[in-house]
Amino acid sequence: MTSPAHAADGDLARLSLNTATTKALTLAEAVDAAVRAGLPAVGLWRDRVQEAGLERAARLVADAGLRVSSLCRGGFLTAADDAGIAAALEDNRRAVVEAATLGTRELVFVVGGLPASPGAGLPASPH
């Protein structure tokens, strides 16, 4: 499968189907939907990649003639104990490897403050 020519001419060149918007579809179905819509790229979420398997996910996208615009998500560096910190760091290392294997330089991180951070739990400033 290859994307329609109009995706490469600039009309849709920067558009990507994000798999968060296609939760009811498998990764293969989402890739097929992107191809049918003439989109040149897919933004993948790690849960969909893990369901398909990393190597198979990379092949599905490449064989369809698509590129991976981003991989979502890493982050969640909010643990307060050593075990939680180590687990989060290991998960983020896996996310970097997954992004590289999928051929994207864009790894989206969702982060936040530690529960004991100064100001945690305080109302937002009105200013």
N, C-alpha and C positions, 0 to 999 in steps of 0.2 A: 504494500500500500504506500502511496505517496500523497502528500497534501496537494490540493489543487493549485494550479499555477498562480491564481490570484492572491494566494497567501504570500507568495514570494515577491510580488510586485509592489508591496508597500501598503496595500489596503488593510491587510490584517497582520502585517509582519510583526507587530509588537504585541499582538493579542495572544492570550494563553488561557486554556481551560484549567481551572484550579479544581483538583479532585475533592476539595471540601464542598464544592457545589454539586457534586455528583455522588453523594454518599450511598445512594441506592445501587450504584453501578460498581462492578468489579473494575480493576485497573484496566484489563483488556477492553472492557466495554467503554470505559471513559476514553481510552486512546482511540478507539474506533469512532466515538462521537466527535472527538476533536478533528479527526481526519475528515469525516463526513461534513463537518461544518467549515472545512477549509482553514482551520487554525494551524499555525506552524509549531505550536508548543503546548506543553502541559506543565502545570505547576503541581507537583506531587506532594502528598502528605505521607509521612513515614508509615502510618498504619496500612495504607494501601500498598506501599512498596513491600512491607513485611508480609502481608497476606500473599502477594504474588511470589515473593522471594526476590532478593536484590538482583541477582544475575538475570533472572527471567524478566523482571521489570525493566532493566536496562535494555534487554533485547526487544521487548515489546515496543518500547518507544522508538528505538533506533530502526527496527524493521518497518515501522509505520512511516518513517521519514520525518519524525518529529524531533524536537529538541526539548530538553527539560529546562524550563525557565527558572524554576526554584524548587527547593525541597523545604518543606515545613514540618517539623519544627525541631529546633534544639532549644537549649535554655533551661529554664526551671532550676536556676542555681540558687535556690532559696533554702536549702537544708541547713539546719543549725548544728547537726551532729556529724561526726567524722564519717560514719557509714553512709549517711545520706549524701554528703558532699562527694565522697568517692564514687557512689553510684551515679550521681548526676554528671560528674566529669567523665566517667566511662561511657555513659549514654551519649554525651556530646562528642566524644571521640568517634564513636560508631556513626554518628550523624555526619561527621566530616568525611569519613570513609564512604558512606553511602552517597553523599553529594558528589564526591569525586568519581565514584563508579558510575553514577548516572550521567555524568558529564556536565554538571551545573556548577557554576561558581557562586551561586546564590543559596545560602542556607539561612533561613529565617529563624531568628531566635525570639522566644517569648520569655521575657525576664521580669523580675520584680524584686522588691526589697525583701530583706529578711524580716521575719515576724518581729524581731527585737530591734529593728532599725529605728533610729530617732524619728519620731513623728508617726510611727506606725499606729494605726487605729485612731489617729486624731482627725477631726473634720478638716476638709480642705480650707485653705485660707481664702477669705472673700476677696483678697487683692490679687 
